[in-house]
């Protein structure tokens, strides 16, 4: 038993002398760090320059907090003056400028009298679907304050209640503060919507694990051609490539597991480990089947990009195309199992 473990360790150690394999392992954390860094820089499709003309206005501060804490497709930058915001638009630093007036007083006037005089002034470089989407996001951030103003106006009109504390108490008692949209996977488990730059991390890491297994197939072909393990018995020689594939994939899978939790995408350590182990076994089997079918090292190397591209297209990484026979590829069923699809 000790001899077999020693052989496994030596096989595993040999992999770290392969520059290509080290590049694959290094790509796992680097890919995750790059996507996390890009997400931290702000992944908005539209940049809006926001100005509060009344910095102490609670309604305007609530809008600013909503837009900055939940950016989504709109990245918001606060500017001190209207001139600075307009300069950012003309200089190309922002796509639109949103100048917020006294929202609390203005929304109260709108709710009571049905009119207002330019509570929010908008300046845009051009009009288009993305800026229309950005305006919808602004309206969504404005809705809680508008809803409160409409409630206060209705209660004052029908019941004559004007005390601010009483109005706030009634509103807080009757307001349904639960979210209108809840994100769930198809298994019914609540999930975080996350950032769209981080969401494909799991699929891309899975492709790197698959690439490690395919690279191991090339190394096994080289060993077979050089008759490196000719001294082993025939049954051991038949099982050795499969073991080599697994040993190549496990470090990549371990790095992928750590990267998943670093990106906030982990869903339970036990289930993640079991899924990754099953995925490694499937990738090792695929690599070995392709190696035995193709036999020539050049043909196998030429097929690796095609297998990776097909796995990318058939898997729900950027889009779930549901290609025919796509579930036969390890990456596709692993991601569907992990994501509950």
C-alpha positions as CSV (number, residue, x, y, z in Angstrom):
1,X,0.0,0.0,0.0
2,X,2.8,2.4,0.9
3,X,4.5,1.6,-2.4
4,X,1.4,2.5,-4.3
5,X,0.9,5.7,-2.5
6,X,4.6,6.6,-3.1
7,X,4.0,5.9,-6.9
8,X,0.9,8.2,-6.9
9,X,2.9,10.9,-5.2
10,X,5.7,10.6,-7.7
11,X,3.2,10.7,-10.6
12,X,1.6,13.8,-9.1
13,X,5.0,15.4,-8.5
14,X,5.9,14.8,-12.2
15,X,3.0,17.0,-13.3
16,X,4.5,20.1,-11.5
17,X,7.5,19.8,-13.8
18,X,5.3,20.5,-16.8
19,X,5.1,24.2,-17.6
20,X,1.8,23.9,-19.4
21,X,0.2,22.3,-16.4
22,X,1.5,25.0,-14.1
23,X,0.0,27.6,-16.4
24,X,-3.4,25.9,-16.1
25,X,-3.2,25.8,-12.3
26,X,-2.1,29.5,-12.2
27,X,-5.0,30.4,-14.4
28,X,-7.6,29.3,-11.9
29,X,-6.9,31.9,-9.2
30,X,-5.8,34.5,-11.7
31,X,-9.2,34.2,-13.6
32,X,-11.1,34.6,-10.4
33,X,-9.1,37.5,-9.2
34,X,-9.4,39.3,-12.5
35,X,-13.2,38.9,-12.6
36,X,-13.5,40.0,-8.9
37,X,-11.3,43.0,-9.6
38,X,-13.4,43.9,-12.7
39,X,-16.6,43.6,-10.6
40,X,-15.1,45.7,-7.9
41,X,-14.3,48.4,-10.3
42,X,-17.9,48.6,-11.2
43,X,-19.5,46.6,-13.9
44,X,-22.3,49.0,-14.9
45,X,-23.3,49.3,-18.5
46,X,-24.1,53.0,-17.9
47,X,-22.3,55.6,-15.8
48,X,-24.4,58.3,-14.2
49,X,-23.1,61.5,-12.6
50,X,-25.4,62.2,-9.6
51,X,-25.7,65.6,-7.8
52,X,-27.6,66.4,-4.7
53,X,-28.5,70.1,-4.7
54,X,-29.9,69.6,-1.2
55,X,-27.3,67.4,0.5
56,X,-29.4,67.0,3.7
57,X,-32.6,66.0,2.0
58,X,-33.6,62.5,3.4
59,X,-35.4,61.4,0.2
60,X,-32.4,62.3,-2.0
61,X,-30.0,60.6,0.4
62,X,-32.2,57.4,0.2
63,X,-32.1,57.5,-3.6
64,X,-28.3,57.9,-3.5
65,X,-27.9,55.0,-1.0
66,X,-30.1,52.7,-3.2
67,X,-28.2,53.5,-6.4
68,X,-24.8,53.1,-4.8
69,X,-25.5,50.0,-2.8
70,X,-27.4,48.2,-5.5
71,X,-25.7,49.4,-8.8
72,X,-26.7,46.6,-11.2
73,X,-26.3,47.8,-14.7
74,X,-26.0,51.5,-13.6
75,X,-22.8,52.7,-12.0
76,X,-23.4,56.0,-10.1
77,X,-20.7,58.6,-9.2
78,X,-21.6,61.5,-7.0
79,X,-20.4,64.9,-8.0
80,X,-20.4,68.1,-5.8
81,X,-21.9,70.5,-8.3
82,X,-24.1,70.6,-11.3
83,X,-21.3,72.1,-13.4
84,X,-19.0,69.2,-12.5
85,X,-21.6,66.6,-13.4
86,X,-22.3,68.2,-16.8
87,X,-18.6,68.5,-17.4
88,X,-18.3,64.7,-16.8
89,X,-21.0,64.1,-19.4
90,X,-19.4,66.3,-22.0
91,X,-15.9,65.0,-21.2
92,X,-17.0,61.4,-21.7
93,X,-16.6,60.3,-18.0
94,X,-20.3,59.8,-17.6
95,X,-23.2,58.9,-19.9
96,X,-25.8,61.0,-18.1
97,X,-26.1,63.6,-15.3
98,X,-28.9,63.3,-12.8
99,X,-29.4,66.5,-10.7
100,X,-31.7,65.8,-7.8
101,X,-33.6,68.7,-6.3
102,X,-35.4,68.9,-2.9
103,X,-37.2,65.5,-3.4
104,X,-39.0,65.5,0.0
105,X,-40.8,68.8,-0.6
106,X,-41.2,68.2,-4.3
107,X,-42.7,64.8,-3.9
108,X,-45.1,66.0,-1.2
109,X,-46.2,68.8,-3.6
110,X,-46.7,66.3,-6.4
111,X,-48.7,64.0,-4.2
112,X,-50.9,66.7,-2.8
113,X,-51.4,68.9,-5.9
114,X,-50.5,66.6,-8.8
115,X,-47.7,68.7,-10.2
116,X,-44.0,69.4,-9.7
117,X,-41.4,71.6,-11.2
118,X,-38.4,69.5,-12.4
119,X,-37.5,67.6,-9.3
120,X,-34.8,65.7,-11.3
121,X,-33.0,67.2,-14.2
122,X,-31.4,64.8,-16.6
123,X,-28.6,65.6,-19.2
124,X,-27.5,62.8,-21.6
125,X,-24.9,62.6,-24.3
126,X,-27.3,60.6,-26.4
127,X,-30.6,58.7,-26.1
128,X,-30.7,54.9,-26.4
129,X,-31.9,51.7,-24.8
130,X,-29.2,51.6,-22.2
131,X,-30.0,55.1,-21.0
132,X,-33.7,54.3,-21.0
133,X,-32.8,51.3,-18.7
134,X,-30.8,53.7,-16.5
135,X,-33.8,56.0,-16.1
136,X,-36.0,53.1,-15.1
137,X,-33.4,52.3,-12.5
138,X,-33.6,55.8,-11.2
139,X,-37.4,55.7,-11.1
140,X,-37.2,52.5,-9.1
141,X,-34.9,54.1,-6.6
142,X,-37.3,57.1,-6.4
143,X,-40.4,54.9,-5.9
144,X,-40.1,54.4,-2.0
145,X,-40.1,58.2,-1.4
146,X,-42.9,58.8,-3.9
147,X,-44.9,56.0,-2.3
148,X,-44.5,57.5,1.1
149,X,-45.5,60.9,-0.2
150,X,-48.7,59.5,-1.8
151,X,-49.6,57.7,1.4
152,X,-49.2,60.8,3.5
153,X,-51.3,62.9,1.1
154,X,-54.1,60.2,1.0
155,X,-54.2,59.9,4.8
156,X,-54.2,63.7,5.3
157,X,-57.0,64.1,2.8
158,X,-59.3,61.3,4.1
159,X,-58.6,61.3,7.8
160,X,-57.1,64.7,8.5
161,X,-54.0,63.3,10.2
162,X,-51.1,65.7,9.8
163,X,-48.6,64.7,12.6
164,X,-45.4,63.4,11.1
165,X,-44.8,60.8,13.7
166,X,-48.4,59.4,13.4
167,X,-48.1,59.2,9.6
168,X,-44.8,57.4,9.9
169,X,-46.2,54.9,12.4
170,X,-49.1,54.1,10.1
171,X,-46.9,53.8,7.1
172,X,-44.4,51.6,8.8
173,X,-47.2,49.4,10.2
174,X,-48.9,48.9,6.8
175,X,-45.9,48.9,4.5
176,X,-44.8,45.6,3.0
177,X,-41.1,45.8,2.9
178,X,-40.5,42.4,1.5
179,X,-38.7,42.4,-1.9
180,X,-40.9,42.2,-5.0
181,X,-38.4,40.1,-6.9
182,X,-36.8,37.0,-5.2
183,X,-34.0,35.2,-7.0
184,X,-34.2,31.4,-6.9
185,X,-32.8,28.5,-8.8
186,X,-35.0,25.8,-10.3
187,X,-34.8,23.8,-7.1
188,X,-36.5,26.6,-5.2
189,X,-33.4,27.6,-3.3
190,X,-33.0,31.4,-2.8
191,X,-29.8,32.7,-4.3
192,X,-28.2,36.1,-4.6
193,X,-28.4,37.7,-8.0
194,X,-24.7,38.6,-7.7
195,X,-22.7,40.5,-10.2
196,X,-22.9,39.5,-13.9
197,X,-19.1,39.6,-14.2
198,X,-18.7,37.0,-11.4
199,X,-21.6,34.7,-12.4
200,X,-19.6,32.8,-15.1
201,X,-16.7,32.0,-12.7
202,X,-18.0,28.5,-11.9
203,X,-18.3,27.5,-15.6
204,X,-14.9,29.0,-16.6
205,X,-13.2,27.2,-13.6
206,X,-14.9,23.9,-14.7
207,X,-13.4,24.4,-18.1
208,X,-9.9,24.8,-16.6
209,X,-10.4,21.5,-14.7
210,X,-11.3,19.8,-17.9
211,X,-8.3,21.4,-19.6
212,X,-6.0,19.9,-16.9
213,X,-7.5,16.5,-17.7
214,X,-7.0,16.9,-21.4
215,X,-3.4,18.1,-20.9
216,X,-2.8,15.0,-18.8
217,X,-3.9,12.9,-21.8
218,X,-1.2,14.5,-23.9
219,X,1.4,13.7,-21.2
220,X,0.1,10.1,-21.0
221,X,0.6,9.8,-24.8
222,X,4.2,11.0,-24.4
223,X,4.9,8.5,-21.7
224,X,3.4,5.7,-23.8
225,X,5.5,6.6,-26.8
226,X,8.7,6.7,-24.7
227,X,7.7,3.5,-22.9
228,X,8.3,5.2,-19.6
229,X,6.2,2.8,-17.6
230,X,7.0,-0.4,-19.5
231,X,8.2,-2.0,-16.3
232,X,4.6,-2.0,-14.9
233,X,2.3,-5.0,-15.4
234,X,-0.2,-4.7,-18.3
235,X,-3.2,-4.1,-15.9
236,X,-1.3,-1.4,-14.1
237,X,-0.3,0.2,-17.4
238,X,-3.9,0.3,-18.5
239,X,-5.1,2.0,-15.3
240,X,-2.1,4.4,-15.0
241,X,-3.3,7.0,-17.6
242,X,-6.7,7.3,-15.8
243,X,-5.0,7.8,-12.5
244,X,-2.7,10.4,-14.1
245,X,-5.8,12.3,-15.3
246,X,-7.3,12.3,-11.9
247,X,-4.1,13.4,-10.2
248,X,-3.9,16.3,-12.7
249,X,-7.5,17.4,-12.2
250,X,-7.6,17.2,-8.4
251,X,-5.2,20.2,-7.7
252,X,-7.1,22.3,-10.3
253,X,-10.4,21.2,-8.7
254,X,-9.1,22.2,-5.2
255,X,-8.0,25.6,-6.5
256,X,-11.4,26.0,-8.2
257,X,-13.2,25.2,-5.0
258,X,-11.3,27.9,-3.1
259,X,-11.9,30.3,-5.9
260,X,-15.7,29.6,-5.8
261,X,-15.8,30.5,-2.1
262,X,-13.6,33.6,-2.7
263,X,-16.1,34.7,-5.3
264,X,-19.0,34.0,-2.9
265,X,-20.5,31.3,-5.2
266,X,-20.0,28.3,-2.8
267,X,-23.2,26.4,-1.9
268,X,-22.2,24.0,0.8
269,X,-18.8,22.4,1.2
270,X,-20.0,18.8,1.2
271,X,-22.1,19.1,-1.9
272,X,-19.4,21.1,-3.7
273,X,-16.7,18.5,-3.0
274,X,-18.9,15.6,-4.1
275,X,-19.8,17.4,-7.3
276,X,-16.2,18.3,-8.1
277,X,-15.0,14.7,-7.4
278,X,-17.7,13.3,-9.7
279,X,-16.8,16.0,-12.3
280,X,-13.1,15.1,-12.1
281,X,-13.9,11.4,-12.6
282,X,-16.0,12.2,-15.6
283,X,-13.4,14.5,-17.1
284,X,-10.7,11.8,-16.6
285,X,-12.9,9.2,-18.3
286,X,-13.5,11.6,-21.2
287,X,-9.8,12.3,-21.6
288,X,-8.9,8.6,-21.5
289,X,-11.6,7.7,-24.0
290,X,-10.4,10.4,-26.5
291,X,-6.8,9.3,-25.9
292,X,-7.6,5.7,-26.8
293,X,-9.7,6.6,-29.8
294,X,-7.3,9.1,-31.4
295,X,-4.0,7.4,-30.4
296,X,-1.9,10.1,-32.2
297,X,-0.6,12.9,-30.0
298,X,-1.0,15.6,-32.8
299,X,-4.6,14.7,-33.4
300,X,-5.4,14.7,-29.7
301,X,-3.7,18.1,-29.2
302,X,-5.7,19.5,-32.2
303,X,-9.0,18.2,-30.7
304,X,-8.5,19.9,-27.3
305,X,-9.7,23.4,-28.4
306,X,-12.7,21.8,-30.1
307,X,-13.7,19.9,-27.0
308,X,-13.3,23.1,-24.9
309,X,-15.3,25.2,-27.3
310,X,-18.1,22.6,-27.5
311,X,-18.2,22.4,-23.7
312,X,-18.4,26.2,-23.5
313,X,-21.3,26.2,-26.0
314,X,-23.2,23.3,-24.5
315,X,-22.9,24.5,-20.9
316,X,-24.9,27.2,-19.0
317,X,-21.9,29.5,-18.6
318,X,-22.9,32.6,-20.6
319,X,-26.1,31.1,-22.1
320,X,-27.9,27.8,-21.8
321,X,-28.3,26.7,-25.5
322,X,-29.4,23.2,-24.7
323,X,-27.4,21.7,-27.6
324,X,-28.3,18.1,-28.7
325,X,-26.2,15.6,-26.8
326,X,-24.8,18.5,-24.8
327,X,-25.5,16.7,-21.5
328,X,-23.0,14.0,-22.5
329,X,-20.2,16.5,-21.8
330,X,-19.0,16.6,-18.2
331,X,-19.0,20.4,-17.9
332,X,-22.7,20.7,-19.0
333,X,-24.1,18.3,-16.5
334,X,-21.8,19.5,-13.7
335,X,-23.0,23.1,-14.1
336,X,-26.6,22.1,-14.3
337,X,-26.3,20.0,-11.2
338,X,-24.5,22.7,-9.3
339,X,-26.9,25.5,-10.4
340,X,-30.0,23.4,-10.0
341,X,-31.0,23.6,-13.7
